[in-house]
Amino acid sequence: MKANHIFLFTAFMLAGIDANAQYTYKREELRPFVGITMNLGFGTDDMETGIITEDRENVTVSTGGGLALGVTGLAPVSGLWCIGGEVNYQFTTITPSLSNASGGFHHFNFIPSVKRALPVGKASNYILFGAGPMFSIAPELEIDASEIPGGLDYGFKYKSSVGAVLSTEFARWIADRRIGGVFGLRYTYIRHEADKMSLNGQEYSLNQEAHDILPDEMDKPDGSGIELTLSLIFKI
């Protein structure tokens, strides 16, 4: 009887090990990736354009948020610490849209970052906490209201500037494939400073007197914003 008991106990243990093995997994190593990205968000401040609709509504434009299209990448450097980078083109348009006026704010961004990966759930899921600077390159405001009686065609070119970015993203790989997705939220803080102004096709450099006269929302607009980020990524 003792031999039979030992045999049954051993068989039971082996069966238990095999059953558990069906539910174990090996966490997939975080690997470098590149991808294409699309971000959509809103700015924390709006600038009045000087255009008023027939319904007496001020037409505004945001210098933060909007739509951004670009490329992104990430590389692990030590354990779950990573360096990331993104280059995109970002733009906004006037609100509300008009049939006889157009315009918006646009610029290029370079966003290097340090990220910390946190494994969650299944083997191919990570949360990425990131922070870093944002370099806004060639920001420009363009407003064309020349089709409105008394309206102007004007714009501002702003100096390239540096801001700060905080982000939280969720990355998921499709099992046994090299393709995945990243989505999350990103907060950006940045301010711009006007350098030149154009009026009806003529461009002017701004002196100190012009800076003193211009309202702050045009001279030093707030480009901060909150964005939803969405990326299609490929393992390297």
Residue, then its C-alpha position, 0 to 999 in steps of 0.5 A: m500500500k505504501a508503494n501505491h501511495i507513493f506512486l499516486f502522490t508522485a503521479f499527482m505532483l507531476a500532473g500538477i507541474d504539467a498543468n501549471a506549465q500550461y499557464t506559465y510564460k516567459r516575459e518578452e524582452l523589451r527590444p528597440f523599436v521604430g514607428i510612425t506616430m499620430n498625436l491629437g490634443f488641445g492647447t491650454d490657451d487660445m489666441e484671438t485672431g482679430i476676426i469676428t464672425e457674423d454671430r459676434e464670435n471671436v475666431t481663435v487659434s491655439t498654439g498648443g495641441g492640434l494634430a501631429l504626424g511623425v516618427t518615433g523610436l525607443a532603445p533600452v539602455s540599462g534594464l528597464w531604462c530606455i531612451g526615446g525620441e520623436v520627430n513630428y510636424q504639428f499644426t492647428t487651425i482657426t476655430p471656428s473654420l470660415s469659408n472666407a478666412s484661413g490660418g493656423f499655427h504650425h512647427f516641427n518638434f524634436i522630442p528626446s526622452v528618458k523612459r522607464a518601462l514597467p512590465v504589466g499583465k501578459a508578457s508583451n505589455y509595458i507601461l512607459f513613463g517618460a520625461g524630457p525636453m521638446f525642441s520646437i523648430a520654426p514655429e509660425l502663425e499664419i492668418d489670411a483674412s484678406e477676403i473679409p472687408g477690412g481684413l488682413d493677411y498677417g503672420f508671425k515667425y517665432k524663435s525656436s524654443v525649448g520646453a518640457v514633456l511628461s508622458t505615460e504610455f502603454a505599449r503592447w506587442i502582438a504575440d509572436r510578431r514584430i508589430g505592436g502599438v503604443f498609446g497614451l497621454r502627453y503633457t507639454y509645457i513650452r512658450h514661444e517668442a515672436d521674432k518677425m511679423s508679416l503683413n500683407g506679404q511684407e515681412y518686418s523684424l520686431n524691435q523692442e517697441a514692437h514687442d512692448i505694443l504686441p499683446d502677450e498672447m501674440d508676442k509670447p504665446d503659450g504653446s502648452g498642451i495635452e495630447l493623446t499619442l498613438s503609434l504603430i511600432f516595429k521591432i528592430 
